[in-house]
Amino acid sequence: MNIIESIQHRRSVRTFDGTDLSSEEQRQILDFAQRVENPFDQTIQWKILDASQSRLSVPVITGTNIYLAGKMLQAPYAEEAFGYTLEKIVLYAEALGYGTTWIAGTMDRAAFEREMKLSEGEVMPCITPVGRPARKMSLRESLMRKGVKADSRMDFGTLFYKNSFDQPLTRDQAGPLSGALELVRLGPSAVNKQPWRIVVTDNAAHFYEHKAKGFGEDGWDIQKIDIGIALAHFEIGAGEAGLKPVLKIEDPKLDLPENTRYIASFIW
């Protein structure tokens, strides 16, 4: 399975088959994680944790004890950098046949943060279990997916625009970028809010966060992590289309809808 297929086929997995990854398999995931760079030049330290050995609790996960966690300094664009990087790791794990899911709240966060040995100014935004998916989802997992409509996505023209937010973008108008934008549309997000909005111009894709109520009010914005996922998907798709997008912070100063803020741009 290549990385495009990983995006197209991946789903969040919370029910695993009970077989933990071997030490060698864990090392393979960790080695890859430590090699992934992000366009914001943020440093992230990754660690594989064994819940059975460290007394870690994630009530929504069954059938695996293995978790990947990362910590970093809380700084501008830390959330976007973390989302971009962990998504690359998640897609690598998918290509190897492992299941994952993004977890930010439904865990014993204090226990995980102690195990990660956070220093002053460091944060541990999210974790993911890693393991082999069970053949059948648990009832709890099925109900969770149904509750957030996990298999549905917003329409193309709701998420993507041409030149300004006044003109929804059609797939035909997107041309060679259509595939990259579709990969963005398929991306996972916290409770499936899909907060990314993109305005496409002749040589750029400008990324925005459409902010939902209840997110980021404590100073940490998980929806910016979702934007990092969208950035990773777009970069992958644009590369497949023969483009070489470069990330820049160059706000085009467009008129914005309510609760929408500029994040970053890919220029080519």
PESULHU-V867999 format. One record per residue. N is the residue number from 1. RES is the residue in three letters. SS is DSSP state (h for helix, s for strand, l for the rest). Layout:
BEGIN
n=N res=RES ss=SS
n=N res=RES ss=SS
END
This chain:
BEGIN
n=1 res=MET ss=l
n=2 res=ASN ss=l
n=3 res=ILE ss=h
n=4 res=ILE ss=h
n=5 res=GLU ss=h
n=6 res=SER ss=h
n=7 res=ILE ss=h
n=8 res=GLN ss=h
n=9 res=HIS ss=h
n=10 res=ARG ss=l
n=11 res=ARG ss=l
n=12 res=SER ss=l
n=13 res=VAL ss=l
n=14 res=ARG ss=l
n=15 res=THR ss=s
n=16 res=PHE ss=s
n=17 res=ASP ss=l
n=18 res=GLY ss=l
n=19 res=THR ss=l
n=20 res=ASP ss=l
n=21 res=LEU ss=l
n=22 res=SER ss=l
n=23 res=SER ss=h
n=24 res=GLU ss=h
n=25 res=GLU ss=h
n=26 res=GLN ss=h
n=27 res=ARG ss=h
n=28 res=GLN ss=h
n=29 res=ILE ss=h
n=30 res=LEU ss=h
n=31 res=ASP ss=h
n=32 res=PHE ss=h
n=33 res=ALA ss=h
n=34 res=GLN ss=h
n=35 res=ARG ss=h
n=36 res=VAL ss=l
n=37 res=GLU ss=l
n=38 res=ASN ss=l
n=39 res=PRO ss=l
n=40 res=PHE ss=l
n=41 res=ASP ss=l
n=42 res=GLN ss=l
n=43 res=THR ss=l
n=44 res=ILE ss=l
n=45 res=GLN ss=s
n=46 res=TRP ss=s
n=47 res=LYS ss=s
n=48 res=ILE ss=s
n=49 res=LEU ss=s
n=50 res=ASP ss=s
n=51 res=ALA ss=h
n=52 res=SER ss=h
n=53 res=GLN ss=h
n=54 res=SER ss=h
n=55 res=ARG ss=l
n=56 res=LEU ss=l
n=57 res=SER ss=l
n=58 res=VAL ss=l
n=59 res=PRO ss=l
n=60 res=VAL ss=l
n=61 res=ILE ss=l
n=62 res=THR ss=s
n=63 res=GLY ss=l
n=64 res=THR ss=l
n=65 res=ASN ss=l
n=66 res=ILE ss=s
n=67 res=TYR ss=s
n=68 res=LEU ss=s
n=69 res=ALA ss=s
n=70 res=GLY ss=s
n=71 res=LYS ss=s
n=72 res=MET ss=s
n=73 res=LEU ss=s
n=74 res=GLN ss=l
n=75 res=ALA ss=l
n=76 res=PRO ss=l
n=77 res=TYR ss=l
n=78 res=ALA ss=h
n=79 res=GLU ss=h
n=80 res=GLU ss=h
n=81 res=ALA ss=h
n=82 res=PHE ss=h
n=83 res=GLY ss=h
n=84 res=TYR ss=h
n=85 res=THR ss=h
n=86 res=LEU ss=h
n=87 res=GLU ss=h
n=88 res=LYS ss=h
n=89 res=ILE ss=h
n=90 res=VAL ss=h
n=91 res=LEU ss=h
n=92 res=TYR ss=h
n=93 res=ALA ss=h
n=94 res=GLU ss=h
n=95 res=ALA ss=h
n=96 res=LEU ss=l
n=97 res=GLY ss=l
n=98 res=TYR ss=l
n=99 res=GLY ss=s
n=100 res=THR ss=l
n=101 res=THR ss=l
n=102 res=TRP ss=s
n=103 res=ILE ss=s
n=104 res=ALA ss=l
n=105 res=GLY ss=l
n=106 res=THR ss=l
n=107 res=MET ss=l
n=108 res=ASP ss=l
n=109 res=ARG ss=h
n=110 res=ALA ss=h
n=111 res=ALA ss=h
n=112 res=PHE ss=h
n=113 res=GLU ss=h
n=114 res=ARG ss=h
n=115 res=GLU ss=h
n=116 res=MET ss=h
n=117 res=LYS ss=l
n=118 res=LEU ss=l
n=119 res=SER ss=l
n=120 res=GLU ss=l
n=121 res=GLY ss=l
n=122 res=GLU ss=s
n=123 res=VAL ss=s
n=124 res=MET ss=l
n=125 res=PRO ss=l
n=126 res=CYS ss=l
n=127 res=ILE ss=s
n=128 res=THR ss=s
n=129 res=PRO ss=s
n=130 res=VAL ss=l
n=131 res=GLY ss=s
n=132 res=ARG ss=l
n=133 res=PRO ss=s
n=134 res=ALA ss=l
n=135 res=ARG ss=l
n=136 res=LYS ss=l
n=137 res=MET ss=l
n=138 res=SER ss=l
n=139 res=LEU ss=h
n=140 res=ARG ss=h
n=141 res=GLU ss=h
n=142 res=SER ss=h
n=143 res=LEU ss=h
n=144 res=MET ss=h
n=145 res=ARG ss=h
n=146 res=LYS ss=h
n=147 res=GLY ss=h
n=148 res=VAL ss=l
n=149 res=LYS ss=l
n=150 res=ALA ss=l
n=151 res=ASP ss=l
n=152 res=SER ss=l
n=153 res=ARG ss=l
n=154 res=MET ss=l
n=155 res=ASP ss=l
n=156 res=PHE ss=h
n=157 res=GLY ss=h
n=158 res=THR ss=h
n=159 res=LEU ss=h
n=160 res=PHE ss=s
n=161 res=TYR ss=s
n=162 res=LYS ss=s
n=163 res=ASN ss=l
n=164 res=SER ss=l
n=165 res=PHE ss=l
n=166 res=ASP ss=l
n=167 res=GLN ss=l
n=168 res=PRO ss=s
n=169 res=LEU ss=l
n=170 res=THR ss=l
n=171 res=ARG ss=h
n=172 res=ASP ss=h
n=173 res=GLN ss=h
n=174 res=ALA ss=h
n=175 res=GLY ss=h
n=176 res=PRO ss=h
n=177 res=LEU ss=h
n=178 res=SER ss=h
n=179 res=GLY ss=h
n=180 res=ALA ss=h
n=181 res=LEU ss=h
n=182 res=GLU ss=h
n=183 res=LEU ss=h
n=184 res=VAL ss=h
n=185 res=ARG ss=h
n=186 res=LEU ss=l
n=187 res=GLY ss=l
n=188 res=PRO ss=l
n=189 res=SER ss=l
n=190 res=ALA ss=h
n=191 res=VAL ss=h
n=192 res=ASN ss=h
n=193 res=LYS ss=l
n=194 res=GLN ss=l
n=195 res=PRO ss=l
n=196 res=TRP ss=s
n=197 res=ARG ss=s
n=198 res=ILE ss=s
n=199 res=VAL ss=s
n=200 res=VAL ss=s
n=201 res=THR ss=l
n=202 res=ASP ss=l
n=203 res=ASN ss=l
n=204 res=ALA ss=s
n=205 res=ALA ss=s
n=206 res=HIS ss=s
n=207 res=PHE ss=s
n=208 res=TYR ss=s
n=209 res=GLU ss=s
n=210 res=HIS ss=s
n=211 res=LYS ss=l
n=212 res=ALA ss=l
n=213 res=LYS ss=l
n=214 res=GLY ss=l
n=215 res=PHE ss=l
n=216 res=GLY ss=l
n=217 res=GLU ss=l
n=218 res=ASP ss=l
n=219 res=GLY ss=l
n=220 res=TRP ss=l
n=221 res=ASP ss=l
n=222 res=ILE ss=h
n=223 res=GLN ss=h
n=224 res=LYS ss=h
n=225 res=ILE ss=h
n=226 res=ASP ss=h
n=227 res=ILE ss=h
n=228 res=GLY ss=h
n=229 res=ILE ss=h
n=230 res=ALA ss=h
n=231 res=LEU ss=h
n=232 res=ALA ss=h
n=233 res=HIS ss=h
n=234 res=PHE ss=h
n=235 res=GLU ss=h
n=236 res=ILE ss=h
n=237 res=GLY ss=h
n=238 res=ALA ss=h
n=239 res=GLY ss=h
n=240 res=GLU ss=h
n=241 res=ALA ss=l
n=242 res=GLY ss=l
n=243 res=LEU ss=l
n=244 res=LYS ss=l
n=245 res=PRO ss=l
n=246 res=VAL ss=s
n=247 res=LEU ss=s
n=248 res=LYS ss=s
n=249 res=ILE ss=l
n=250 res=GLU ss=l
n=251 res=ASP ss=l
n=252 res=PRO ss=l
n=253 res=LYS ss=l
n=254 res=LEU ss=l
n=255 res=ASP ss=l
n=256 res=LEU ss=l
n=257 res=PRO ss=l
n=258 res=GLU ss=l
n=259 res=ASN ss=l
n=260 res=THR ss=s
n=261 res=ARG ss=s
n=262 res=TYR ss=s
n=263 res=ILE ss=s
n=264 res=ALA ss=s
n=265 res=SER ss=s
n=266 res=PHE ss=s
n=267 res=ILE ss=s
n=268 res=TRP ss=l
END
